[in-house]
């Protein structure tokens, strides 16, 4: 997204449907729509920056099953697609139990969509979600026997095309690590050097790490950030090596990350108490910001509740909008959505008492 963009839409995936908050460029007042897709868990939803009126959402229902929905009017209405990415042509759990990630494909292929699913797999659609093809270099990777479920399942998430190298694709796996393809998904290599993983028997294991979130930065080739089970990290060589940047944070555990798309040295995270107690540290809801690639951190809590707040922020629960000044959006397991329009210095409640928030995605609104 570009500086000084216009109206903003924030897609909020919850445990009982999709909500959309819309505002003008000033982001002073908001209108909340929804729930769309009422009753469905929405793990991932986005409006496509290549075609801003087009968007996709992954919906999961305990009775009606798993579906992908598409919009052609900026999220005002949604239609179910006939197919979903799955390993086999049946509805057995070994084919598909969860769609964890949906993402745009290459910039010059506007109908190309990527998906990360469980059982672990990465899939591509070249026809706007009408059909899906497996990327078997990942799905049949020799490391697969060393991947194992984490607490939330065996999730392939954070799937994304490198904005500086469109033939390069990343996917993160909990638990399995980060994988990168440099040939548009044909072959994949593990990219986990330097990630702490004391739960693995092998020191400096090539794979098996429990990565919670991965973000490839659009403004600096090679720059990427990740939140892992043990630590926050940065890479400047496309993930070949990772350096811990969690010194100064109250915990090395957490899920959510956000970046400033214009400034690659700015990173935001939300530390949580520990793996045993997955909630905000000290019962205070704070977002931490570094402006120097993690050398120094500052706690941002102005406008956020600071007493007896024991909530979780999931991996897709923090997002930025790319505007100037930067807007940030924070969704909690308690269904509270907070917004900042000054890079996190001040926050305000945008919506309260929604169903538990699973995903937040901000984009330009042309609807």
C-alpha positions as YAML, in Angstrom:
chain: A
units: angstrom
residues:
- id: 1
  name: UNK
  ca: [0.00, 0.00, 0.00]
- id: 2
  name: UNK
  ca: [1.07, 3.56, -0.58]
- id: 3
  name: UNK
  ca: [1.45, 6.49, 1.77]
- id: 4
  name: UNK
  ca: [-1.57, 8.74, 2.19]
- id: 5
  name: UNK
  ca: [-3.92, 6.13, 0.82]
- id: 6
  name: UNK
  ca: [-7.66, 6.77, 0.81]
- id: 7
  name: UNK
  ca: [-10.46, 5.02, 2.65]
- id: 8
  name: UNK
  ca: [-9.59, 1.97, 4.75]
- id: 9
  name: UNK
  ca: [-11.32, -1.38, 5.17]
- id: 10
  name: UNK
  ca: [-10.35, -3.72, 8.01]
- id: 11
  name: UNK
  ca: [-11.47, -7.33, 7.56]
- id: 12
  name: UNK
  ca: [-11.99, -8.99, 10.94]
- id: 13
  name: UNK
  ca: [-12.31, -12.77, 10.92]
- id: 14
  name: UNK
  ca: [-13.97, -14.14, 14.06]
- id: 15
  name: UNK
  ca: [-15.21, -17.43, 15.45]
- id: 16
  name: UNK
  ca: [-18.73, -16.61, 14.24]
- id: 17
  name: UNK
  ca: [-18.33, -14.70, 11.01]
- id: 18
  name: UNK
  ca: [-16.57, -11.91, 9.14]
- id: 19
  name: UNK
  ca: [-16.92, -8.26, 10.10]
- id: 20
  name: UNK
  ca: [-15.64, -5.29, 8.08]
- id: 21
  name: UNK
  ca: [-14.80, -1.90, 9.60]
- id: 22
  name: UNK
  ca: [-14.69, 0.96, 7.12]
- id: 23
  name: UNK
  ca: [-13.44, 4.52, 7.49]
- id: 24
  name: UNK
  ca: [-12.26, 7.50, 5.50]
- id: 25
  name: UNK
  ca: [-8.57, 8.31, 5.11]
- id: 26
  name: UNK
  ca: [-8.64, 10.22, 8.40]
- id: 27
  name: UNK
  ca: [-9.66, 7.02, 10.25]
- id: 28
  name: UNK
  ca: [-11.46, 9.06, 12.91]
- id: 29
  name: UNK
  ca: [-14.89, 7.38, 12.67]
- id: 30
  name: UNK
  ca: [-15.71, 3.83, 11.70]
- id: 31
  name: UNK
  ca: [-18.71, 1.90, 10.41]
- id: 32
  name: UNK
  ca: [-18.90, -1.78, 11.26]
- id: 33
  name: UNK
  ca: [-20.57, -4.27, 8.87]
- id: 34
  name: UNK
  ca: [-21.47, -7.85, 9.57]
- id: 35
  name: UNK
  ca: [-21.47, -10.53, 10.36]
- id: 36
  name: UNK
  ca: [-20.93, -11.76, 6.84]
- id: 37
  name: UNK
  ca: [-20.75, -15.57, 6.57]
- id: 38
  name: UNK
  ca: [-22.46, -15.76, 9.97]
- id: 39
  name: UNK
  ca: [-21.63, -18.84, 12.02]
- id: 40
  name: UNK
  ca: [-18.40, -19.64, 10.16]
- id: 41
  name: UNK
  ca: [-14.94, -19.40, 11.70]
- id: 42
  name: UNK
  ca: [-12.89, -17.09, 9.46]
- id: 43
  name: UNK
  ca: [-9.22, -17.98, 9.77]
- id: 44
  name: UNK
  ca: [-8.08, -15.86, 6.82]
- id: 45
  name: UNK
  ca: [-9.66, -13.11, 4.69]
- id: 46
  name: UNK
  ca: [-8.31, -10.36, 2.47]
- id: 47
  name: UNK
  ca: [-9.18, -7.82, -0.20]
- id: 48
  name: UNK
  ca: [-6.73, -8.26, -3.04]
- id: 49
  name: UNK
  ca: [-4.35, -5.31, -3.58]
- id: 50
  name: UNK
  ca: [-4.12, -6.29, -7.26]
- id: 51
  name: UNK
  ca: [-7.92, -5.98, -7.65]
- id: 52
  name: UNK
  ca: [-9.14, -4.12, -4.56]
- id: 53
  name: UNK
  ca: [-12.83, -4.96, -5.07]
- id: 54
  name: UNK
  ca: [-12.02, -8.68, -5.17]
- id: 55
  name: UNK
  ca: [-11.42, -10.61, -1.97]
- id: 56
  name: UNK
  ca: [-11.37, -14.08, -0.47]
- id: 57
  name: UNK
  ca: [-12.28, -15.63, 2.88]
- id: 58
  name: UNK
  ca: [-11.78, -19.12, 4.31]
- id: 59
  name: UNK
  ca: [-14.80, -20.26, 6.32]
- id: 60
  name: UNK
  ca: [-15.10, -23.27, 8.62]
- id: 61
  name: UNK
  ca: [-18.39, -24.55, 10.02]
- id: 62
  name: UNK
  ca: [-18.84, -27.60, 12.31]
- id: 63
  name: UNK
  ca: [-21.87, -28.78, 10.29]
- id: 64
  name: UNK
  ca: [-21.56, -27.21, 6.81]
- id: 65
  name: UNK
  ca: [-17.85, -27.84, 6.40]
- id: 66
  name: UNK
  ca: [-15.01, -25.82, 4.88]
- id: 67
  name: UNK
  ca: [-15.52, -23.31, 2.08]
- id: 68
  name: UNK
  ca: [-13.77, -20.45, 0.33]
- id: 69
  name: UNK
  ca: [-15.84, -17.37, -0.39]
- id: 70
  name: UNK
  ca: [-15.14, -14.62, -2.93]
- id: 71
  name: UNK
  ca: [-16.37, -11.05, -3.20]
- id: 72
  name: UNK
  ca: [-16.43, -8.79, -6.25]
- id: 73
  name: UNK
  ca: [-17.74, -5.68, -4.51]
- id: 74
  name: UNK
  ca: [-15.18, -5.01, -1.80]
- id: 75
  name: UNK
  ca: [-16.78, -7.29, 0.76]
- id: 76
  name: UNK
  ca: [-20.38, -6.09, 0.50]
- id: 77
  name: UNK
  ca: [-21.48, -9.57, -0.64]
- id: 78
  name: UNK
  ca: [-19.81, -12.99, -0.71]
- id: 79
  name: UNK
  ca: [-20.31, -16.09, -2.87]
- id: 80
  name: UNK
  ca: [-19.18, -19.62, -2.08]
- id: 81
  name: UNK
  ca: [-16.74, -21.24, -4.50]
- id: 82
  name: UNK
  ca: [-17.24, -24.83, -5.59]
- id: 83
  name: UNK
  ca: [-13.74, -26.09, -4.75]
- id: 84
  name: UNK
  ca: [-11.30, -25.92, -1.86]
- id: 85
  name: UNK
  ca: [-7.61, -26.94, -1.71]
- id: 86
  name: UNK
  ca: [-7.37, -30.53, -0.51]
- id: 87
  name: UNK
  ca: [-5.02, -33.46, -0.81]
- id: 88
  name: UNK
  ca: [-7.58, -35.93, -2.18]
- id: 89
  name: UNK
  ca: [-10.96, -35.76, -3.91]
- id: 90
  name: UNK
  ca: [-12.95, -36.58, -0.78]
- id: 91
  name: UNK
  ca: [-14.04, -35.01, 2.49]
- id: 92
  name: UNK
  ca: [-11.94, -37.20, 4.76]
- id: 93
  name: UNK
  ca: [-9.91, -35.30, 7.40]
- id: 94
  name: UNK
  ca: [-6.76, -36.55, 5.67]
- id: 95
  name: UNK
  ca: [-7.78, -34.40, 2.70]
- id: 96
  name: UNK
  ca: [-8.57, -31.16, 4.54]
- id: 97
  name: UNK
  ca: [-9.16, -30.20, 8.16]
- id: 98
  name: UNK
  ca: [-8.36, -26.45, 8.07]
- id: 99
  name: UNK
  ca: [-7.47, -23.65, 5.66]
- id: 100
  name: UNK
  ca: [-5.01, -21.60, 7.70]
- id: 101
  name: UNK
  ca: [-3.82, -19.11, 5.12]
- id: 102
  name: UNK
  ca: [-5.05, -17.43, 1.94]
- id: 103
  name: UNK
  ca: [-2.81, -14.97, 0.09]
- id: 104
  name: UNK
  ca: [-2.46, -13.19, -3.26]
- id: 105
  name: UNK
  ca: [-0.19, -14.79, -5.84]
- id: 106
  name: UNK
  ca: [2.22, -13.00, -8.16]
- id: 107
  name: UNK
  ca: [1.47, -9.34, -8.91]
- id: 108
  name: UNK
  ca: [1.14, -9.88, -12.68]
- id: 109
  name: UNK
  ca: [-1.20, -12.87, -12.23]
- id: 110
  name: UNK
  ca: [-4.33, -11.27, -10.71]
- id: 111
  name: UNK
  ca: [-6.32, -14.52, -10.58]
- id: 112
  name: UNK
  ca: [-3.56, -16.42, -8.79]
- id: 113
  name: UNK
  ca: [-4.24, -17.29, -5.13]
- id: 114
  name: UNK
  ca: [-2.18, -19.31, -2.64]
- id: 115
  name: UNK
  ca: [-3.42, -21.36, 0.29]
- id: 116
  name: UNK
  ca: [-1.83, -23.12, 3.25]
- id: 117
  name: UNK
  ca: [-3.83, -25.98, 4.74]
- id: 118
  name: UNK
  ca: [-3.86, -28.78, 7.29]
- id: 119
  name: UNK
  ca: [-2.89, -31.62, 6.82]
- id: 120
  name: UNK
  ca: [0.20, -29.66, 5.79]
- id: 121
  name: UNK
  ca: [0.09, -28.48, 2.22]
- id: 122
  name: UNK
  ca: [0.51, -25.45, -0.02]
- id: 123
  name: UNK
  ca: [-1.83, -25.04, -3.00]
- id: 124
  name: UNK
  ca: [-2.23, -22.62, -5.88]
- id: 125
  name: UNK
  ca: [-5.26, -21.51, -7.84]
- id: 126
  name: UNK
  ca: [-4.73, -19.85, -11.22]
- id: 127
  name: UNK
  ca: [-8.41, -19.16, -11.84]
- id: 128
  name: UNK
  ca: [-9.54, -17.08, -8.85]
- id: 129
  name: UNK
  ca: [-10.27, -20.06, -6.63]
- id: 130
  name: UNK
  ca: [-12.29, -22.13, -9.07]
- id: 131
  name: UNK
  ca: [-9.74, -24.97, -8.96]
- id: 132
  name: UNK
  ca: [-6.62, -25.75, -6.92]
- id: 133
  name: UNK
  ca: [-3.32, -27.44, -7.71]
- id: 134
  name: UNK
  ca: [-0.94, -28.89, -5.09]
- id: 135
  name: UNK
  ca: [2.63, -27.62, -4.84]
- id: 136
  name: UNK
  ca: [4.06, -31.07, -4.31]
- id: 137
  name: UNK
  ca: [7.59, -29.86, -3.77]
- id: 138
  name: UNK
  ca: [6.28, -28.74, -0.39]
- id: 139
  name: UNK
  ca: [3.47, -31.23, 0.13]
- id: 140
  name: UNK
  ca: [5.75, -34.23, -0.44]
- id: 141
  name: UNK
  ca: [8.90, -32.71, 1.07]
- id: 142
  name: UNK
  ca: [11.36, -35.22, 2.61]
- id: 143
  name: UNK
  ca: [11.20, -33.26, 5.89]
- id: 144
  name: UNK
  ca: [7.52, -34.08, 6.26]
- id: 145
  name: UNK
  ca: [8.18, -36.95, 8.67]
- id: 146
  name: UNK
  ca: [9.75, -34.43, 11.07]
- id: 147
  name: UNK
  ca: [6.75, -32.08, 11.14]
- id: 148
  name: UNK
  ca: [4.49, -32.48, 14.17]
- id: 149
  name: UNK
  ca: [1.32, -30.81, 15.46]
- id: 150
  name: UNK
  ca: [1.63, -27.88, 17.83]
- id: 151
  name: UNK
  ca: [-1.08, -26.97, 20.33]
- id: 152
  name: UNK
  ca: [-3.29, -25.44, 17.64]
- id: 153
  name: UNK
  ca: [-2.77, -28.18, 15.07]
- id: 154
  name: UNK
  ca: [-0.36, -28.74, 12.21]
- id: 155
  name: UNK
  ca: [-0.78, -25.38, 10.52]
- id: 156
  name: UNK
  ca: [0.72, -24.09, 7.28]
- id: 157
  name: UNK
  ca: [0.36, -20.34, 7.66]
- id: 158
  name: UNK
  ca: [1.99, -17.06, 6.62]
- id: 159
  name: UNK
  ca: [2.03, -18.17, 2.98]
- id: 160
  name: UNK
  ca: [3.22, -15.25, 0.83]
- id: 161
  name: UNK
  ca: [4.93, -14.28, -2.38]
- id: 162
  name: UNK
  ca: [8.11, -12.24, -1.90]
- id: 163
  name: UNK
  ca: [7.09, -8.78, -3.16]
- id: 164
  name: UNK
  ca: [10.62, -8.17, -4.48]
- id: 165
  name: UNK
  ca: [10.99, -11.57, -6.18]
- id: 166
  name: UNK
  ca: [7.63, -12.82, -7.48]
- id: 167
  name: UNK
  ca: [8.94, -16.32, -8.20]
- id: 168
  name: UNK
  ca: [9.91, -16.72, -4.53]
- id: 169
  name: UNK
  ca: [7.29, -18.10, -2.12]
- id: 170
  name: UNK
  ca: [7.44, -18.52, 1.64]
- id: 171
  name: UNK
  ca: [5.41, -20.71, 3.99]
- id: 172
  name: UNK
  ca: [5.70, -21.23, 7.73]
- id: 173
  name: UNK
  ca: [4.67, -24.35, 9.56]
- id: 174
  name: UNK
  ca: [3.70, -24.88, 13.17]
- id: 175
  name: UNK
  ca: [5.48, -27.05, 13.92]
- id: 176
  name: UNK
  ca: [7.96, -27.58, 11.13]
- id: 177
  name: UNK
  ca: [9.69, -24.28, 10.44]
- id: 178
  name: UNK
  ca: [10.01, -21.89, 7.52]
- id: 179
  name: UNK
  ca: [10.26, -23.10, 3.93]
- id: 180
  name: UNK
  ca: [11.16, -21.09, 0.84]
- id: 181
  name: UNK
  ca: [10.79, -21.77, -2.85]
- id: 182
  name: UNK
  ca: [12.83, -19.81, -5.38]
- id: 183
  name: UNK
  ca: [11.23, -21.39, -8.45]
- id: 184
  name: UNK
  ca: [7.55, -20.52, -8.07]
- id: 185
  name: UNK
  ca: [6.76, -23.47, -5.83]
- id: 186
  name: UNK
  ca: [8.46, -26.31, -7.69]
- id: 187
  name: UNK
  ca: [11.09, -27.03, -5.02]
- id: 188
  name: UNK
  ca: [11.35, -25.94, -1.38]
- id: 189
  name: UNK
  ca: [14.19, -25.54, 1.10]
- id: 190
  name: UNK
  ca: [14.07, -25.22, 4.89]
- id: 191
  name: UNK
  ca: [15.19, -21.80, 6.15]
- id: 192
  name: UNK
  ca: [15.53, -22.13, 9.92]
- id: 193
  name: UNK
  ca: [19.18, -21.50, 10.79]
- id: 194
  name: UNK
  ca: [19.48, -19.64, 14.11]
- id: 195
  name: UNK
  ca: [15.98, -20.30, 15.50]
- id: 196
  name: UNK
  ca: [15.99, -21.48, 19.13]
- id: 197
  name: UNK
  ca: [14.09, -24.74, 19.60]
- id: 198
  name: UNK
  ca: [14.93, -26.34, 22.99]
- id: 199
  name: UNK
  ca: [12.02, -28.76, 22.54]
- id: 200
  name: UNK
  ca: [13.92, -30.49, 19.69]
- id: 201
  name: UNK
  ca: [16.45, -33.20, 20.45]
- id: 202
  name: UNK
  ca: [18.92, -31.97, 17.82]
- id: 203
  name: UNK
  ca: [20.65, -28.65, 18.39]
- id: 204
  name: UNK
  ca: [20.42, -26.37, 15.34]
- id: 205
  name: UNK
  ca: [17.97, -28.77, 13.70]
- id: 206
  name: UNK
  ca: [17.29, -27.99, 10.03]
- id: 207
  name: UNK
  ca: [13.52, -28.21, 10.59]
- id: 208
  name: UNK
  ca: [10.90, -28.90, 13.23]
- id: 209
  name: UNK
  ca: [10.80, -25.40, 14.70]
- id: 210
  name: UNK
  ca: [7.43, -24.03, 15.82]
- id: 211
  name: UNK
  ca: [7.14, -20.75, 13.91]
- id: 212
  name: UNK
  ca: [4.09, -18.68, 14.84]
- id: 213
  name: UNK
  ca: [4.22, -15.85, 12.27]
- id: 214
  name: UNK
  ca: [6.35, -14.80, 9.29]
- id: 215
  name: UNK
  ca: [6.37, -11.46, 7.44]
- id: 216
  name: UNK
  ca: [8.51, -10.75, 4.37]
- id: 217
  name: UNK
  ca: [9.11, -7.01, 4.08]
- id: 218
  name: UNK
  ca: [8.20, -5.26, 0.81]
- id: 219
  name: UNK
  ca: [10.60, -2.31, 1.15]
- id: 220
  name: UNK
  ca: [13.91, -4.10, 1.64]
- id: 221
  name: UNK
  ca: [14.87, -7.20, -0.38]
- id: 222
  name: UNK
  ca: [15.92, -10.05, 1.87]
- id: 223
  name: UNK
  ca: [14.37, -8.59, 5.05]
- id: 224
  name: UNK
  ca: [11.93, -10.78, 6.94]
- id: 225
  name: UNK
  ca: [10.67, -11.00, 10.51]
- id: 226
  name: UNK
  ca: [9.30, -13.94, 12.44]
- id: 227
  name: UNK
  ca: [7.77, -14.71, 15.80]
- id: 228
  name: UNK
  ca: [8.67, -18.20, 16.90]
- id: 229
  name: UNK
  ca: [7.80, -20.33, 19.92]
- id: 230
  name: UNK
  ca: [11.01, -19.05, 21.48]
- id: 231
  name: UNK
  ca: [11.84, -15.58, 20.26]
- id: 232
  name: UNK
  ca: [11.36, -12.80, 17.76]
- id: 233
  name: UNK
  ca: [13.81, -12.81, 14.83]
- id: 234
  name: UNK
  ca: [15.01, -10.89, 11.80]
- id: 235
  name: UNK
  ca: [16.70, -12.08, 8.62]
- id: 236
  name: UNK
  ca: [18.44, -10.01, 5.95]
- id: 237
  name: UNK
  ca: [19.29, -12.87, 3.61]
- id: 238
  name: UNK
  ca: [15.86, -14.20, 2.63]
- id: 239
  name: UNK
  ca: [15.64, -16.46, 5.68]
- id: 240
  name: UNK
  ca: [18.98, -18.24, 5.29]
- id: 241
  name: UNK
  ca: [20.01, -16.97, 8.75]
- id: 242
  name: UNK
  ca: [17.94, -15.63, 11.63]
- id: 243
  name: UNK
  ca: [19.05, -13.32, 14.44]
- id: 244
  name: UNK
  ca: [17.09, -13.04, 17.70]
- id: 245
  name: UNK
  ca: [15.84, -9.54, 18.51]
- id: 246
  name: UNK
  ca: [13.76, -10.27, 21.63]
- id: 247
  name: UNK
  ca: [16.15, -8.79, 24.20]
- id: 248
  name: UNK
  ca: [14.23, -6.00, 25.90]
- id: 249
  name: UNK
  ca: [10.85, -7.68, 25.50]
- id: 250
  name: UNK
  ca: [9.04, -9.03, 28.59]
- id: 251
  name: UNK
  ca: [8.74, -12.50, 27.04]
- id: 252
  name: UNK
  ca: [10.09, -14.44, 24.10]
- id: 253
  name: UNK
  ca: [6.67, -16.02, 23.47]
- id: 254
  name: UNK
  ca: [3.89, -14.63, 21.30]
- id: 255
  name: UNK
  ca: [2.15, -14.88, 17.96]
- id: 256
  name: UNK
  ca: [1.34, -11.58, 16.28]
- id: 257
  name: UNK
  ca: [3.63, -9.35, 14.21]
- id: 258
  name: UNK
  ca: [3.12, -6.26, 12.06]
- id: 259
  name: UNK
  ca: [5.47, -4.10, 10.04]
- id: 260
  name: UNK
  ca: [5.48, -0.62, 8.58]
- id: 261
  name: UNK
  ca: [5.45, -1.42, 4.84]
- id: 262
  name: UNK
  ca: [7.45, 1.73, 4.10]
- id: 263
  name: UNK
  ca: [10.13, 1.47, 6.82]
- id: 264
  name: UNK
  ca: [11.77, -1.98, 7.04]
- id: 265
  name: UNK
  ca: [13.37, -1.21, 10.42]
- id: 266
  name: UNK
  ca: [10.03, -0.86, 12.22]
- id: 267
  name: UNK
  ca: [8.50, -3.97, 13.78]
- id: 268
  name: UNK
  ca: [5.56, -4.51, 16.15]
- id: 269
  name: UNK
  ca: [4.79, -7.53, 18.33]
- id: 270
  name: UNK
  ca: [2.57, -8.55, 21.26]
- id: 271
  name: UNK
  ca: [4.48, -10.67, 23.79]
- id: 272
  name: UNK
  ca: [2.53, -13.20, 25.85]
- id: 273
  name: UNK
  ca: [3.36, -14.65, 29.24]
- id: 274
  name: UNK
  ca: [4.60, -18.09, 28.20]
- id: 275
  name: UNK
  ca: [3.74, -21.28, 26.37]
- id: 276
  name: UNK
  ca: [2.08, -22.49, 29.58]
- id: 277
  name: UNK
  ca: [0.03, -19.30, 30.06]
- id: 278
  name: UNK
  ca: [-0.85, -17.90, 26.66]
- id: 279
  name: UNK
  ca: [-2.12, -14.48, 27.64]
- id: 280
  name: UNK
  ca: [-0.89, -10.91, 27.82]
- id: 281
  name: UNK
  ca: [2.09, -10.36, 30.12]
- id: 282
  name: UNK
  ca: [1.14, -9.09, 33.61]
- id: 283
  name: UNK
  ca: [-2.49, -8.76, 32.54]
- id: 284
  name: UNK
  ca: [-1.70, -5.64, 30.51]
- id: 285
  name: UNK
  ca: [-2.53, -5.26, 26.84]
- id: 286
  name: UNK
  ca: [0.54, -3.72, 25.23]
- id: 287
  name: UNK
  ca: [1.97, -3.64, 21.74]
- id: 288
  name: UNK
  ca: [5.75, -3.38, 21.55]
- id: 289
  name: UNK
  ca: [7.45, -1.34, 18.85]
- id: 290
  name: UNK
  ca: [11.04, -1.20, 17.68]
- id: 291
  name: UNK
  ca: [12.24, 1.42, 15.22]
- id: 292
  name: UNK
  ca: [15.76, -0.02, 14.92]
- id: 293
  name: UNK
  ca: [15.27, -3.69, 13.95]
- id: 294
  name: UNK
  ca: [14.81, -4.87, 17.52]
- id: 295
  name: UNK
  ca: [17.78, -3.18, 19.18]
- id: 296
  name: UNK
  ca: [15.42, -1.19, 21.41]
- id: 297
  name: UNK
  ca: [11.76, -1.78, 22.26]
- id: 298
  name: UNK
  ca: [9.06, 0.46, 23.69]
- id: 299
  name: UNK
  ca: [5.73, -0.59, 25.19]
- id: 300
  name: UNK
  ca: [2.67, 1.07, 23.63]
- id: 301
  name: UNK
  ca: [-0.39, 1.03, 25.87]
- id: 302
  name: UNK
  ca: [-2.04, 4.44, 25.69]
- id: 303
  name: UNK
  ca: [-5.72, 3.70, 25.18]
- id: 304
  name: UNK
  ca: [-5.34, -0.06, 25.75]
- id: 305
  name: UNK
  ca: [-6.60, -1.65, 29.01]
- id: 306
  name: UNK
  ca: [-3.78, -2.11, 31.50]
- id: 307
  name: UNK
  ca: [-5.31, -4.09, 34.36]
- id: 308
  name: UNK
  ca: [-6.64, -7.65, 34.55]
- id: 309
  name: UNK
  ca: [-6.53, -8.19, 30.80]
- id: 310
  name: UNK
  ca: [-5.75, -11.85, 30.15]
- id: 311
  name: UNK
  ca: [-6.38, -12.28, 26.45]
- id: 312
  name: UNK
  ca: [-4.59, -13.86, 23.52]
- id: 313
  name: UNK
  ca: [-3.63, -12.14, 20.27]
- id: 314
  name: UNK
  ca: [-3.44, -14.81, 17.58]
- id: 315
  name: UNK
  ca: [-0.92, -14.89, 14.72]
- id: 316
  name: UNK
  ca: [-3.12, -12.87, 12.36]
- id: 317
  name: UNK
  ca: [-4.49, -10.60, 15.09]
- id: 318
  name: UNK
  ca: [-2.27, -7.55, 14.42]
- id: 319
  name: UNK
  ca: [-2.14, -5.65, 11.12]
- id: 320
  name: UNK
  ca: [-1.02, -2.34, 9.65]
- id: 321
  name: UNK
  ca: [-2.64, -0.40, 6.82]
- id: 322
  name: UNK
  ca: [0.39, 1.15, 5.08]
- id: 323
  name: UNK
  ca: [-0.97, 4.70, 5.35]
- id: 324
  name: UNK
  ca: [1.00, 7.70, 6.57]
- id: 325
  name: UNK
  ca: [0.85, 8.07, 9.50]
- id: 326
  name: UNK
  ca: [0.65, 4.32, 9.96]
- id: 327
  name: UNK
  ca: [-2.60, 2.73, 11.11]
- id: 328
  name: UNK
  ca: [-2.54, -0.38, 13.29]
- id: 329
  name: UNK
  ca: [-5.34, -2.79, 14.19]
- id: 330
  name: UNK
  ca: [-5.33, -5.24, 17.10]
- id: 331
  name: UNK
  ca: [-7.90, -8.01, 17.64]
- id: 332
  name: UNK
  ca: [-8.21, -10.04, 20.85]
- id: 333
  name: UNK
  ca: [-9.58, -13.44, 21.80]
- id: 334
  name: UNK
  ca: [-12.23, -11.55, 23.82]
- id: 335
  name: UNK
  ca: [-13.61, -9.96, 20.65]
- id: 336
  name: UNK
  ca: [-12.23, -6.46, 21.13]
- id: 337
  name: UNK
  ca: [-10.80, -4.58, 18.15]
- id: 338
  name: UNK
  ca: [-8.49, -1.65, 18.82]
- id: 339
  name: UNK
  ca: [-7.12, 0.84, 16.31]
- id: 340
  name: UNK
  ca: [-4.27, 3.36, 16.23]
- id: 341
  name: UNK
  ca: [-3.87, 6.04, 13.57]
- id: 342
  name: UNK
  ca: [-0.44, 7.26, 14.71]
- id: 343
  name: UNK
  ca: [1.81, 4.23, 14.52]
- id: 344
  name: UNK
  ca: [0.76, 2.84, 17.90]
- id: 345
  name: UNK
  ca: [1.32, 5.90, 20.06]
- id: 346
  name: UNK
  ca: [-2.40, 6.09, 20.91]
- id: 347
  name: UNK
  ca: [-5.15, 3.47, 20.68]
- id: 348
  name: UNK
  ca: [-8.94, 3.51, 20.76]
- id: 349
  name: UNK
  ca: [-11.56, 0.77, 20.89]
- id: 350
  name: UNK
  ca: [-13.00, 0.34, 17.40]
- id: 351
  name: UNK
  ca: [-15.44, -2.46, 18.27]
- id: 352
  name: UNK
  ca: [-16.11, -4.45, 21.44]
- id: 353
  name: UNK
  ca: [-17.75, -7.77, 22.26]
- id: 354
  name: UNK
  ca: [-17.39, -9.33, 18.84]
- id: 355
  name: UNK
  ca: [-16.88, -13.09, 18.75]
- id: 356
  name: UNK
  ca: [-13.26, -14.10, 19.43]
- id: 357
  name: UNK
  ca: [-11.04, -12.55, 16.77]
- id: 358
  name: UNK
  ca: [-8.96, -14.93, 14.62]
- id: 359
  name: UNK
  ca: [-7.62, -12.63, 11.90]
- id: 360
  name: UNK
  ca: [-7.29, -8.96, 11.05]
- id: 361
  name: UNK
  ca: [-6.34, -7.55, 7.64]
- id: 362
  name: UNK
  ca: [-6.30, -3.87, 6.64]
- id: 363
  name: UNK
  ca: [-6.46, -2.65, 3.06]
- id: 364
  name: UNK
  ca: [-7.53, 0.19, 0.84]
- id: 365
  name: UNK
  ca: [-11.31, 0.43, 0.51]
- id: 366
  name: UNK
  ca: [-12.77, 1.12, -2.94]
- id: 367
  name: UNK
  ca: [-16.20, -0.36, -2.25]
...
